[in-house]
Amino acid sequence: MKFLSVILMMGLGLTSAAQDVSLALQKTKLPNSETIDKQWENISRALNVSFASSNVRFAKEIVPTVQNQNSWTTSAWKGEKIHTQLLLWAKGNIANVSVQLSDLKDQKGNSIKKENISSGFIKYVITDEFRDGCGYRKPADFDSSSVADLIDTKTNHIDLNAKNTQPVWVSIKVPAGAKAGLYSGTVKIKAEKEYSLPIKIHVLDKTLPPPSQWKYDLDLWQHPAAIARTHQLKLWSDEHFALMKPYYTMLAEAGQKTITASIVNEPWGHQTYDDYPSLIKWTRKKDGNWVYDYSLFDKYIAFVMTTGINQRINCYSMVPWKIAFTYWDEITGKEAVFTEAIGTPAYDAFWKTMLTDFTKHLKTKNWFEKTYIAMDERPMKAMQAVIKLLKSVDPKWKLALAGEYHQEIENDIDNYCIASKWEFPSDVLQKRNEQGKTSTWYTCCTEPYPNAFSFSSPAEQVWMGWYTANKNMDGYVRWAYNSWTKNPLTDTRFTAWPAGDTYQVYPGPLTSVRFEKLIEGGQDFEKIRYLKTLYAKNKNAAALDELNKALGKFEIKSLSTVTADEALQNVKPLLNK
């Protein structure tokens, strides 16, 4: 493995995607290992402490190239979650390093309690590089390195090794009921001595709504079986459901709107490390009739709704990646597989019986209006056949699709998510907005940028929120929230795609730099929407024009010449005037 080149790039806050490497070579002369050793030797203080941008990943083995900042001053809306990084680096070993937080107070006696402030040591995990994106890969064929991504909020103290850098994630959730004003406090680092770093937060007189009310439509697909395997629990046991709750609550607090529900076994052809079983049990009786057991489906859907994810149920899928539908056959007393092609009379008969029964069941649960038959990157002819069949059962059935843009079926897709290389025609998007349909976009293993791999620039996930606003779309979709690898806490690489592609959070649940920046992008989207409405209402044409011009720069092709971090630095102040 060729660690050094990738580690150096990460220490400079760059990704290993081709565009960022190109920009790095243009702008920065990378140090060699001898230079790195000299940099550590030149450090005079036992422990060095500085605030740093949350858009940069810092390498463990390199002295961080930052301008020393012993204080953090920023602005925030009420209800907003803000964050920064705190860097610690030492020439020698330092034991028992901890972080202590305190209340923030203004001059009038108002406070933001420390319960709203959190810190976490950012742990290093193994990542790789984009290279060709999609396609099965052998670890030995790709540059691999350690990258700062996992935010460990459960560890109270660490031992900092010599010639190591340790980033700390500091996060503040400003209460919606906070009074506007300037709040001050400190972050204390306890090590060989105590370091006290001031914080000042200017809380503006603007309020961000709670994530449940965001217009921003985030959809990260959930994988319940991965949680059972990682925590060594029996699938669908009471213990499994109890442990899933904090994961789904954390996702709801990021603005998630949709429940991922499998109505057949392996709707994605078992492309993940863990199984993806059906929530519905299909049985063919001895007399040839079909029965469907919805008990697990009902339990799971009701459970997820209690966590705050309750606007949409996406059922995968009548068009799986492999046409092989398993069911229990009472005649043979074993599992059987239906493999007839989509659009054939046998396929239609197989599904029409189920859909008719499923429709009745959903209506008795009062879930039919929010349930969608969902499809993922499937051929258009297959989708047209499914649409026709579905509408013949009940014309009010809704459909969701993530894939290429197809004008031929656009009108039939209620929740349409297009790949980043596509754009909705402006007249189509306006029509969809007027009809109340959802229009989003996604990235996967095909795009070097913007993306959410473990080696991606953290700024790219924020950039996505601005891009969504610029294109007048509703939100962002990604596979997946938690389809974990074999050892997800240490190694984000997978056999098929660039590292980190299959999950955004870690077992625990533990958040990540990527996930937190994805939330920031959603918050920015909401701020932009609020300000555009406010400026239009107040006839503040100059401010509205300035914001629209800033948004217009968020085009994917622009990332070939300007990094996401640079783009955001130029426009972020517009949100906190």
N, C-alpha and C positions, 0 to 999 in steps of 0.2 A: 504494500500500500504506500502511496505517495502522499504522506501526511503534510509535509511542510508547506507546499504551495497553497493548499486549501486553507490551512490554519492561518497563514499570513493574510490571505484575503479576508477571512472572517474577522481577524483582529482589526482590520481597517473598516469594518462595517459593510463589507461587500459580499454578494452572493457568488456562488460558483456557476451561475447561469452565464451563458456565453456573452450576453450584452454587458453584464456587470464586470466580467473579467476584462473585456475590451476597454471599458471606461477606466478601470483601475490602472491598466497599463498606460493609458494616456495621461492620467493625472498623478500617479503615485509611483515612486520607485520603491519596490518592496525590499525590505532588509533581508540579509542572509543570516544564517545561524550564528556566525561570528559576531555580527552586529547586535543580534539579540542578546547574546551573552554579555557584551560590553554594556548594553543598556541596563541590564540587571546589576552589573558591578558598579555602575555609576549612581545607583540609588543610595542615598545617605540615611533616610529615615527608616525606622523599623517597620512602620506601617504607613502606607499612603492611602488617603481617602479622598474621593472626589465624586460629585454628582456628574452624570453623563446622560447623553441623549438615549431615549428608549428605542430609537430607531436603528441602533447600531448593536451588532453582536461583537463581543470582545473575546479574543482567544485566551485560553488559560495560560499558555506558556510565554506570552508576549507582554512587555510593558505597554500598557495602554497609551495610545497617542491622543491624549486629551489635554485641553487647557484646564488647569486645576480650578475646580469650582467647589468652594466649601459652603455654599448656600444654594437653595433652590427657591426661586420666585416664579410664580405662574398665575394664570387666571383660570377660572372655572365657572360653569353655570351651576345653578342649584340642580341637584339630581344627577350631576355628571360624575363619572368615574375617571380620575386622572392618575397618571403614573410617571415615574422616572426611574432611572437606574442609579444606584450608588456603587461605585467601584472601590474595591479593596485590593491592594497589591503589596507584596512584601518580599524583601530580599532574603529574609530568613524565616524559619518556622515560627508561627505564632499560634498558641493554643487557646481554645475556649473563646472564640470570637462570637459576640452576640449583638443583636440590634434591639434597641429599646425605643418605644414610641410614646408620645405624650399627646394630650389634648391640644387643639389649636384654639386660640382665643383672640377676639378683637378687643378694641379699647373700650367697648361698651359693656363688656362682660359676657357677650355671646360666645358660644364655643362649638367646635366640631369635636365630639368625643373621640377618644382614641379607638373606640370600638369600630369606628368608620375608617380606621387607618390600618393597613396591613403591610407586612414585609415578608419576603421569601428569598432564600438563597437560590440563585439560578444555577441549576445543575447542568453538567455537560453530558450530552448523549452522542452516540455515533451517527454521523450522517454520511452522505456520499455526494454525488454531483448530478446535474441534469443530463448531460451528454445527449443521448437520442430520445430522452423522455420515455415514452411507452415502450414496452417490450421486456421480456424476461431477461434478467441480468444476474451475473455472478459477481459477488463482492470483490473478488480479486481483480476484476477488469475495470474497476472504477476507483477514482481517487476517494479516499475516505478520511474523515477527520472527526475531532470532537467539536461540538457546537453548543453554545449556551442557549438552552431553550426551556427546559423543565423548571417551573417555579415551585420550589419546595417550601410551602407555608407551614409544614408540620415539624420542621427541624428548628430547634431553638438556638443552637449554637454549633459552630464548626471549628475544626482546626485548619488553619490556613498554612499550606505547605510553602516552603521556600521557592522563590522564583515562580510564583503563581499569582494569577489574577482571579478574584472572586467577585462577580457582579451580584448585586442585591436588587430585587424588584421592590419598589415602594409604591403603594397604591392608596389613594384616598377617594372614598365615596362621599361626595358632598351631599348631605341630607337635602331633600326637596324643600324642607321647611326652614332651612338655614336663612339667617338674615344676611342681606348683602353687606359686604364690608371686607376689610383686610384682616385676615387671620394669621397669627404667628405661632410658631412652636419649634420644636427641635426633634431631630433624630439623633440618638446617641449610639455610638459604637463602643462597646466594651471589649477591650483587648488587653495588650500589655499596659495600656492606660485608657482613660475615657476620652473619646472624641465627641464633641457636641457640634452638630451642624444645623444651622437655622433653616426653617421653612417659612415661606410667606405665600399665602393663597389669597388672591383677590377674587372673592365670590361676587359675581356680577348679578344684577337684578333681572336675570332671565332664567327660566326654568325648563329643564329637559324633562319630557314626560317619562314615566316608567317604561321599561322595555316592552311590557305587554301592550302598550298603546302606541308603540313606534309604527310608523308607516313602513320603515325599513323591514323588508321581508327576508330574514335569514333562514336558510334551510340546510343544516348539516345532518346527514343521514345517520341514524342511530343503529347500534349493533348490540342488542341485549345479550346475545350468547357470549360475546367477548368479555363482558363483565363477569359472567358466571365462571368462565374458564380462568381468567386472571386472578380472581379471588377464591378459586377452588370451592365453588358452591354448586349445588345441584341446580341445573337449569330449571327455572320457573318455580323454585321453592320459595317459601316465605322469606327466607334469608336473602335470596337473590333479589326479590322485589324490594326489600328494605334497603339493600345496598345500592340498587339502581337509583333510588330517589335523589340523593345528592348530585348524581351525574346529570339527571334530567332537570333538576332545579337550576343547576349552574348553566345549563344550556338555555333554559327559559329566560334566565336573567341576562342572556346575551341577545335576546330578541327573537329566539326561535319561534316559528309559527306552526310548524308541521310535524305530525307524528309519522315516522317511517314504519309501515306495517306490511309484513310479508304474508301474503295469502296463499303462497305456494312454497314448497321447499326450494331453496337455493335460486332465488330469482335472478342472481347475477352469475350463475354457473360456478359457484364455489370458487370465486377469484380471491377470497380472503383467507387468512390463516384459520379462522374459526368457522364453524358451520353457521348457516343462516336458515334455521328451520321455519316452517310455516306456523302461523298462529291459528290456522284453521285445519281441522282434521277431516280429510275427505275419505268417505267409505262407500264402496259399491257393494250393495247387499246381494244376497244369494238370488233374489228375485229380479236383479238387474236395476233396481232403483238406487238412487243416490241419497245419502244423508250427509249433513255437514255439521260438525261439532264446533260451535262458535264460542264455547265457554272460555278458552284461553284468550281468544281475540278480544272478547268483552272485558275480561279481567285486565288485560294489558292496556287497552285503550283507555279504560276508566282510570287506571293507575296513572298513566302518563298525563292525563288531563288534570289530575290533582296537583301536578308539579307546575302548571301554568302553560303548558304546551297544549293548546286546545282549539285552534282555529281551523285545522285541516288534517284529514287523515289520508295519506297517500298510500294506496294499496299496490304492492308490487307482486307479480305482474302477470298480465295475460300474455305479454310478449317478453318472456325471459331471454337471457342470452343463449340458453340452450333449451330447445323445445323438448322438454322431458318433465311431465307433470306426474308426480308420485301420488299414489292413493292406496288405501287398504282394500284388498279384494277378499271378501268373505268366502268366495267359492274356493280359492286356493289357500286361504288362510295366511297370506303373506303380502308384502308390499308389491305393487305393480306400477308400471310406468306407461303413461299415455304419450305417444310421440307423433301423432298425426299433425301435418303441417297446418299453419295458420291459413284460414280462408277455405279450408276443405269442409264438406258437409259434416264429417266426423268431429272436426275441431269445433264447429259451430254448435253441434248438438251437445258435446262435452261441456262447453262453457255456458250455453244458454240455460241449461238446467241449474247450474250453480248460481249464475247471476240472478235468475228469477228468485231463487230462494234467498240469496244474499241481500237482494233489494228489500224484500219483505222484512228480513231480520233488522237491517239498518233502520228502516222506518219505525219499527217498534222501539228501537233504542233512541230514536230522534237524532240519529247520526247521519242520515242519508244526505242531507243538504251540505254537509262538510266533508263528505267522503269522495275521493277521486280514484279512478283507476289510473295508475301511473306507469309510464313507460320511459325507458332509458336508452337513448341512442340506438333505436331500432329502424329497420328499413321502412320507407314510406308506405310501400304496398301492404306490408304487414299491419302497419298502424291504421291504414284506411279500412282494412278488413275488420279490425277490432272495433274501430269507431262505429262502423255500420252495425255490427252485431250488438254492441253495447246500447246504442240508441234504439234498437228494435225491442230491447227488453224494457227500457224506460227512457224516453227522450230527455228526461231531466238528469240523466247520469252525467257527471263531470269527468273531465280527463285532464291529466297532468303529463307533461312531456319535457324531458331534458334531452336536448340533441340539436341537430342542425335546424336551420330555419327552412320551413316548407310552406310556401304560400298556399299550396293546395289544401292543407289541413289546418292552417292557422285559425280559422274561424271556429273550428271544433275543439280547440285546445283552451280550456279555461285557465290553466296554470302553465304557462309556456316559458321554459327556461332554455335560452339559446347559448351555444358555445361562444367563447369570446371572439372568435374570428368572424362571427356574424353580428349584424345589427338589425333591429326591427325598422322597417320603413317608417318614417315619421307619421304618415297618415294612418298606418296600421296601428302604431303605438297609441296615437290619440284616440282612435276608435276603441281600442282595448281598454284604455283608461275610462272612457265614457261608459263602457259596458260593465265596468267593475271587475274585469279580468286581471289576473296577475301576470306580470311580464318581468322576468328576471334573466340573469346570465350566470354562467359557471366557468370554472377552469378545472382542468384535470391534469393528467400526465403529459399532455401534448404541448402545453405552453411553458416556455422557460420563464416568462414573466408576463403579467404579474401573477404570483402564485403563493401557495402557502406550504411549501415544502419546509423541512426542518433547516435547510440551508438558505431559504429565501430571505431577502432583506425584510426585516420586520415592517418597514415602512410600506411595503407593497400591500399589506392587508388594510392599512389605512387608506392608501391610494385607491383601493377598490371602492370605498364608500363614495369618494369624490367622482370616480368614473361613473358609478351608478347614477349619481345625481346629474351629471353632465348629460347622460343619455336618456334621462327621464324614465328610467326603469324603476322597478319596485324593490329590488334586492339582489341577493347573491346566494348561489347554491354550491355546495361542495360535498362530494364523497370523500371522506366520511368523518363523522365526529369521533368515533372510538373503535374503528376496526384495527385492533392492535396487532403488532407483530409478535413473534415468539417471546421476545424479552423487551417489551416496550419501554421500560424504565431506563434501559441502557443503550438500546440499539434501535434506531428508527428505520433502518434499511429493510426493504422488502424484496421479494424475489421478482416482482413484476414491474415496479415503478420507482421513480426517484424517492429518496428517503423522506419520510414524514407524510407522504401522499395519503396514507390510509387513516391518519388520525391527527386531531388537533389538540387533544388533551391527554393526560396521562393517568394511569391507574392511581386511585387514591380516594376521591378524585383530586388530581393536581392540575392546575392550569398551566399554560405555556405562554411564552412571549408572543408566539403567533396568535393564540386565541385572544389574548388581551388586546392586541393591536387590531384584530378583527372587530372586537367590540368598539374600539375607538373609531374605526371607520363607520360603523353604524351610527354612533353618536354624531359624528360629523355630518352624515347624511341628514339626520334629524335637525341639526342646527341650520344647515343650509336651507332645508325646507321651511323652517320657521322664519328665518331671516328674509327669504324671498317673499313670503307672504306678508311679513311686517313692512318691508320696503315698498311693496306694491300698495298696501293699504295706506301708508303714510305719504305716498307719492314721492318717495325718495329715489328719484330716477338715477342719480349719480351713484348711490351705494348699490342699487340693484344692477346697474351696468357694470360696476367694478367686480361684483361677485360673479356675474355671468361670464365676463371675460376671463376670470380666473378659472372657472369651471371648464371653459372651452379648451383649455390647455391639457385637459386630462383625456388624452388619446393613447391607446395602447402602443402605437408606433412611436410615440414620443419617448418611451422608455429605452429606446435604442441609443438615445443621446443624452437624456437627463435622467438621473436616478430618481426613484420614488421619494427618497428623503429630500433631495434638492427641490423637487416639485412642491412638496408639502411645506418646506420652510418658507417658500415664497407666498403661500396663500393662507396658512393657518391663522395669522394675525387677523384676517378678515372676519373670523368667527367670534372673536372676543373683543370687539371694539367697545 
